Amino acid sequence: MDGRARTGLVAIVVVLAVAVPLAIIALSGGGEQEEAQAAPGLRVERSLNLPEVVVYVDPAANRSARARGRRSVTLECVDAGGRLIGAQDEAWPFADTDQNTVDPHAHVALDSTGMAAVDRCRLAGTEPLLEGKLP
């Protein structure tokens, strides 16, 4: 095999060695960052200004049928061991969108101990269960 053919073969092998694993990750729905969210459609974030978490529902998941037509769900936040940190009833589907500038969401006020302990939040009463982990 001459030098140009060898160089071309090495280039193809290198491209495949990089592209194939990236394609597998993309087709599987992402890496570790995607795995942090237990069910599609729910995102949980700490508020930057207040002692609270904000729970966002993707508009596609924010449908009354997701809760079998019930008009409320229970928003629960738990620690890493699954112990309840805070819970509150919320009207369903979520309506607060800050004048349509963000996805529908709810605020969960917590004390400093609760803020430090909360690991994830879920919407009890939704099927399949909407649950999101804090990043």
Solvent accessible surface area in square Angstrom, and as a share of the most:
residue,aa,sasa,rsa
1,M,148,0.66
2,D,95,0.49
3,G,46,0.44
4,R,212,0.77
5,A,53,0.41
6,R,134,0.49
7,T,93,0.54
8,G,33,0.31
9,L,88,0.44
10,V,83,0.48
11,A,52,0.40
12,I,103,0.52
13,V,85,0.49
14,V,83,0.48
15,V,93,0.54
16,L,97,0.48
17,A,66,0.51
18,V,86,0.50
19,A,46,0.36
20,V,74,0.43
21,P,63,0.39
22,L,109,0.54
23,A,49,0.38
24,I,108,0.55
25,I,86,0.43
26,A,75,0.58
27,L,159,0.79
28,S,84,0.54
29,G,45,0.43
30,G,27,0.26
31,G,34,0.32
32,E,149,0.67
33,Q,163,0.73
34,E,107,0.48
35,E,134,0.60
36,A,36,0.28
37,Q,65,0.29
38,A,68,0.53
39,A,13,0.10
40,P,114,0.72
41,G,15,0.14
42,L,1,0.00
43,R,105,0.38
44,V,2,0.01
45,E,65,0.29
46,R,104,0.38
47,S,26,0.17
48,L,175,0.87
49,N,140,0.72
50,L,108,0.54
51,P,83,0.52
52,E,18,0.08
53,V,0,0.00
54,V,12,0.07
55,V,0,0.00
56,Y,30,0.12
57,V,0,0.00
58,D,62,0.32
59,P,62,0.39
60,A,79,0.61
61,A,10,0.07
62,N,15,0.08
63,R,138,0.50
64,S,56,0.36
65,A,83,0.64
66,R,45,0.17
67,A,0,0.00
68,R,181,0.66
69,G,49,0.48
70,R,117,0.43
71,R,209,0.76
72,S,56,0.36
73,V,5,0.03
74,T,40,0.23
75,L,1,0.00
76,E,32,0.14
77,C,0,0.00
78,V,0,0.00
79,D,20,0.10
80,A,84,0.65
81,G,77,0.74
82,G,31,0.30
83,R,157,0.57
84,L,95,0.47
85,I,40,0.20
86,G,16,0.16
87,A,54,0.42
88,Q,57,0.25
89,D,110,0.57
90,E,37,0.17
91,A,74,0.57
92,W,11,0.04
93,P,53,0.33
94,F,11,0.05
95,A,90,0.70
96,D,65,0.33
97,T,29,0.17
98,D,64,0.33
99,Q,163,0.73
100,N,133,0.68
101,T,105,0.61
102,V,62,0.36
103,D,45,0.23
104,P,11,0.07
105,H,7,0.03
106,A,7,0.05
107,H,81,0.36
108,V,3,0.02
109,A,83,0.64
110,L,19,0.09
111,D,99,0.51
112,S,92,0.60
113,T,103,0.60
114,G,7,0.07
115,M,26,0.12
116,A,86,0.67
117,A,34,0.26
118,V,7,0.04
119,D,27,0.14
120,R,54,0.20
121,C,0,0.00
122,R,54,0.20
123,L,0,0.00
124,A,31,0.24
125,G,25,0.24
126,T,5,0.03
127,E,85,0.38
128,P,100,0.63
129,L,74,0.37
130,L,0,0.00
131,E,25,0.11
132,G,1,0.01
133,K,86,0.37
134,L,14,0.07
135,P,135,0.85
